[in-house]
Amino acid sequence: MSAVSSVTQLPESRPRRVPPLLARLVDDAALFPPRSATVADAIRDHLSARTSENAATMATFLCPASRLPELITELIR
């Protein structure tokens, strides 16, 4: 007697390959207008994006010089 299962085998998940032209294409400028996010929100969102399926397109986190003290304080927390 053979075992019967209703479970469907899903293919193994593989990381999506990003073409070299698109790799690290998008800088994270959440602290600049029009978004002007809080530093805490911008950091949280950036770290989340770096582990998303589109992470390979994510490049540098940008911070205006005027907000560096705020960024440093938040990173120390």
C-alpha positions as a Markdown table, in Angstrom:
| # | Residue | x | y | z |
|---|---|---|---|---|
| 1 | Met | 0.0 | 0.0 | 0.0 |
| 2 | Ser | 1.5 | 3.4 | -1.0 |
| 3 | Ala | 1.3 | 6.5 | 1.2 |
| 4 | Val | -1.0 | 9.2 | -0.1 |
| 5 | Ser | -0.5 | 12.8 | 0.8 |
| 6 | Ser | -2.5 | 15.9 | -0.1 |
| 7 | Val | 0.6 | 18.1 | 0.6 |
| 8 | Thr | 1.9 | 19.8 | -2.5 |
| 9 | Gln | 5.6 | 20.1 | -2.8 |
| 10 | Leu | 6.7 | 23.7 | -3.5 |
| 11 | Pro | 9.8 | 24.4 | -5.4 |
| 12 | Glu | 12.8 | 25.5 | -3.3 |
| 13 | Ser | 13.0 | 29.2 | -3.0 |
| 14 | Arg | 16.0 | 30.7 | -4.7 |
| 15 | Pro | 17.2 | 34.3 | -4.4 |
| 16 | Arg | 16.1 | 36.4 | -7.3 |
| 17 | Arg | 18.9 | 37.2 | -9.6 |
| 18 | Val | 19.2 | 40.9 | -10.3 |
| 19 | Pro | 20.8 | 42.0 | -13.6 |
| 20 | Pro | 24.1 | 43.8 | -13.0 |
| 21 | Leu | 22.6 | 47.0 | -14.5 |
| 22 | Leu | 20.0 | 47.1 | -11.7 |
| 23 | Ala | 22.2 | 46.0 | -8.8 |
| 24 | Arg | 22.5 | 48.6 | -6.1 |
| 25 | Leu | 20.6 | 51.1 | -8.3 |
| 26 | Val | 18.3 | 52.7 | -5.8 |
| 27 | Asp | 19.7 | 54.9 | -3.0 |
| 28 | Asp | 17.5 | 55.2 | 0.1 |
| 29 | Ala | 16.7 | 58.9 | 0.5 |
| 30 | Ala | 13.8 | 58.6 | 2.9 |
| 31 | Leu | 15.1 | 61.5 | 5.0 |
| 32 | Phe | 14.7 | 63.9 | 2.1 |
| 33 | Pro | 11.5 | 65.4 | 0.7 |
| 34 | Pro | 9.0 | 64.4 | -0.4 |
| 35 | Arg | 9.0 | 61.6 | 2.3 |
| 36 | Ser | 11.0 | 63.4 | 5.0 |
| 37 | Ala | 10.7 | 60.4 | 7.3 |
| 38 | Thr | 11.8 | 60.4 | 10.9 |
| 39 | Val | 15.2 | 59.0 | 11.4 |
| 40 | Ala | 13.9 | 56.0 | 13.4 |
| 41 | Asp | 11.4 | 55.1 | 10.7 |
| 42 | Ala | 14.0 | 55.6 | 7.9 |
| 43 | Ile | 16.5 | 53.2 | 9.7 |
| 44 | Arg | 13.8 | 50.6 | 10.4 |
| 45 | Asp | 12.6 | 50.7 | 6.8 |
| 46 | His | 16.1 | 50.6 | 5.3 |
| 47 | Leu | 17.0 | 47.5 | 7.4 |
| 48 | Ser | 13.8 | 45.9 | 6.4 |
| 49 | Ala | 14.4 | 46.6 | 2.7 |
| 50 | Arg | 17.9 | 45.1 | 2.9 |
| 51 | Thr | 16.3 | 41.7 | 3.8 |
| 52 | Ser | 13.5 | 41.9 | 1.2 |
| 53 | Glu | 13.3 | 40.2 | -2.1 |
| 54 | Asn | 14.4 | 43.4 | -3.8 |
| 55 | Ala | 17.5 | 43.9 | -1.5 |
| 56 | Ala | 20.0 | 43.5 | -4.3 |
| 57 | Thr | 18.7 | 46.8 | -5.9 |
| 58 | Met | 19.1 | 48.7 | -2.6 |
| 59 | Ala | 22.2 | 50.9 | -2.4 |
| 60 | Thr | 23.3 | 53.6 | 0.0 |
| 61 | Phe | 21.4 | 55.1 | 2.9 |
| 62 | Leu | 21.5 | 58.9 | 2.4 |
| 63 | Cys | 21.4 | 61.3 | 5.3 |
| 64 | Pro | 21.6 | 65.1 | 5.1 |
| 65 | Ala | 24.4 | 66.6 | 7.1 |
| 66 | Ser | 22.0 | 68.6 | 9.1 |
| 67 | Arg | 20.4 | 65.4 | 10.5 |
| 68 | Leu | 23.7 | 63.5 | 11.3 |
| 69 | Pro | 23.5 | 64.2 | 15.0 |
| 70 | Glu | 19.9 | 62.7 | 15.0 |
| 71 | Leu | 21.1 | 59.7 | 13.0 |
| 72 | Ile | 24.0 | 59.0 | 15.4 |
| 73 | Thr | 21.8 | 59.3 | 18.4 |
| 74 | Glu | 19.3 | 56.8 | 16.9 |
| 75 | Leu | 22.1 | 54.4 | 15.9 |
| 76 | Ile | 23.5 | 54.4 | 19.5 |
| 77 | Arg | 20.1 | 53.3 | 20.8 |
